[in-house]
């Protein structure tokens, strides 16, 4: 019986290899026919790249082949500075969807929201568009503009936003402060390099000032580096606690990440999430929730629990490939499900007229005009109705 099993395994691998060579041969034949007979002369590189992009489209929306230019742009973006609109996007249920806008960016200031479905870019439908092509259409030089047509839950008609591109600078922790009641607030915008290190600095500063509780804000944080999310959890969970595990098709992708530091004091902790909280944000929220270390407040999170491995190829191109799922400490796979908050708090939907006004950029225009007229405005400024008269 053992011989039959082993023999069957070898036979299966041989047959699989034969099938692979068969289709590689078919691909080579089609490539040759196109090169020889197509009405126009085409570059082999363009044909191969197109085929590789098509291959990735047969997988999940998060796997993609990146040509050298796109791959370089992705690497630059990871460093936290690029030119564009300032939104994170994914394909959800076949639609180009905003995961989250980045605070302080053109998209955020004009009123783009998490969950918005982008149906047109500069008048062209986004049906069947790839993430890579969508990013290329929206990315561009500072000062140029792009028109996004979106559908928003609760609003019957599509909204049209004309957005002027800008320089996007993303800080992992843009600000932190202590309230009069000694409650600390730390905003983690994205899990970029040094997010864990910057959190440690912020925590120590707030603790020196007598912090008695902490609000950790992960709203509209679309994720980032897994190692940084693990390092953030290190600050709050007992040493050697399981933070997250990954589960893939092959054994080398099955990993466990444990906390390795002595945590900070066990003060009350609240973690804020919304439908723009995804990936690494959900790793943190899931671990805090599973251990009961803090209270999760807000809306159900986005539900992206897929591990992407990024591989550099010989010609400078790159491959982003989904290789595993994240699992919370209790073994929950929250992919396409999200993290349910312990306490649900939904923000009210803006009236249609307000959304229309925002889409035209009038709020931003008013604030800029006000600052020009009143150069004495400082950080202590608070809006009052009298200022609107």
URBELUR-V24419 format. One record per helix or strand of 3 or more residues. SS is the DSSP state (hx for helix, st for strand). FROM is the first residue (numbers start at 1). LEN is the number of residues. If there is no record, write none. Layout:
# URBELUR-V24419
ss:from:len
SS:FROM:LEN
SS:FROM:LEN
This chain:
# URBELUR-V24419
ss:from:len
hx:2:36
hx:44:14
st:64:3
hx:68:11
st:81:4
st:87:6
st:95:7
hx:106:5
st:117:5
hx:131:8
st:145:7
st:159:6
st:166:4
st:175:4
st:183:5
hx:195:14
st:213:5
hx:226:9
st:242:7
hx:251:3
st:255:4
st:268:6
hx:280:12
st:295:4
st:306:7
st:318:11
hx:352:8
hx:362:12
hx:385:4
